[in-house]
Amino acid sequence: MSMSGASRGTGRRTGSGAERLVVIGGDAAGMSAASQARRMKGPDELEIVAFERGHFTSYSACGIPYWVGGDVTERDQLIARTPEEHRARDIDLRMRTEVTEIDVGRGRVRARDVDSGAESWTSYDKLVIATGARPIRPDLPGADAPGVHGVQTLDDGQALLDTLARTRGRRAVVVGAGYIGVEMAEALINRGYEVTVVNRGKEPMSTLDPDMGRLVHEAMEGLGITMVNDAEVTKLLTGDDGRVRAVVTDDAEYPADVVVLGIGVRPETGLAKAAGLPLGNHGGLLTDLAMRVRGQQNVWAGGDCVEVLDLVSGQERHIALGTHANKHGQVIGTNAGGGYATFPGVVGTAVSKVCDLEIARTGLREKDALRVGLQFESVTIESTSRAGYYPDASPMTVKMLAERRTGRLLGVQIVGREGAGKRVDIAAVALTAGMTVEQMTALDLGYAPPFSPVWDPVLVAARKAAVKVRAS
């Protein structure tokens, strides 16, 4: 191993008058921050060094299930900007290089070349931590066996595709039924696999209330996916060749030629914790409105490794979404480049699909509202995506929560076919604006029979919720 000196050694910058910004992580938050900082300041004022331990930068992790499923045909379609493109913008991007230690006191990071093992220290004046999140792997026998895959990075997606290409059997088990789980179930169905989803919850999609999750359950079974709910995986069995061959619960054994873990992610904050930086209840880094790590003047963090303020509940949450990560990067890059920007928080909006079923939510679920002490009224309505008489109008179910007495909108969940999912954006805007359900009923939304009924389904739910609030 080698330790570098000179300009890459310990201590502050020498010789050049430029400050050095070091970025840990080469995906959405990290490279958005680096790119925005470069727009703010040229290389004579700000040197930017970025470390990425994988093979790819600036890619859409959200697109991986659609690449695995064949909807996206080429891996490179998911890459927004290559390492070469970043370097052409005067960003010193070091690929296959993993940061192994942050020394906040001396303003430096230690990095290891993944291929050679060589190590070196790099000093910084400003630091961005964008280490992302890691898939949760259960601490169970067989969980690390060949044929068992988590899916978080492009490298993960490539490894899964490589396994699918050389696997003769066509039986797949997905462990977990959150966004990743249901999207990977669809991908494997599209690949011609016989798919079983093993879920510890009462219904799939724990981001929804169980009554709405039941609609997802029924639709998945209608697609030929075997749903196993209320089931705890106890171990994964392997064959004589060491590869996974089955997933075992307390009650049954499910044969598997490939297993995909879709049980969620955790913030990748081991480096930050070891450096003594503050973490929240969900294990994510805590930042201020400028995305500066609390208690630090020149250290920022963003993306899947941080916790964010929920504007509805007023509490910190961990939400791993590329939309947030890119916004964090813009804010961080602006501030690190000498400007000023803030990230006020989120309302928890997410949308997904399994085949032709669209699933969306924003704001609080019933259990979220109860946990923070809010009293609420809940309504559920059924409507259609277009005027009922217009061809191809598809059904959708909308659930809405409103605060008792005030009528403030607290949350919306939507499950339906084409045209259902993006309607959640109406509710997301209303939540951000702090609107009541009564105020929502007067929203001037676009109408024509090919696009919606006279009363949009979200407004139908708002009307029903307003009536219930007035009666409470």
Buried (B, 14 or more C-beta within 10 A) or exposed (E): EEEBEEEBBBEEBEEEEBBBBBBBBBBBBBBBBBBBBBBBBEBEEBBBBBBBBBBBBBBBBBBBBBBBBEEBEEBEEBBBBBBEBBBEBEBBBBBBBBBBBBBBEEBBBBBBBBEEEBBBBBBBBBBBBBBBBBBBBBEBEBBEBEBBBBBBBBEBBBBBBEBBEEBEBBBBBBBBBBBBBBBBBBBBBBBEBBBBBBBBBEBBBBBBBBBBBBBBBEBBEEBEBBBBBEBEBBBBBBEEEEBBBBBBBEEEEBEBBBBBBBBBBBBBBEBBEEBEBEBBEBBBBBBEEBBBBEEBEBBBBBBBBBBBBBBBBEEBBBBBBBEBBBBBBBBBBBBBBEBEBEBEBBBBBBBBBBBEBBBBBBBBBBEBBEEEEBEBBBBBBEBBBBBEEBEEBBEBBBBBBBBBEBBBBBBBBBBBBBBBBEBBBBBBBBBBEEBBBBBBBEBEEEEEBEBBBEBBBBBBBBBBBBBBBEEE
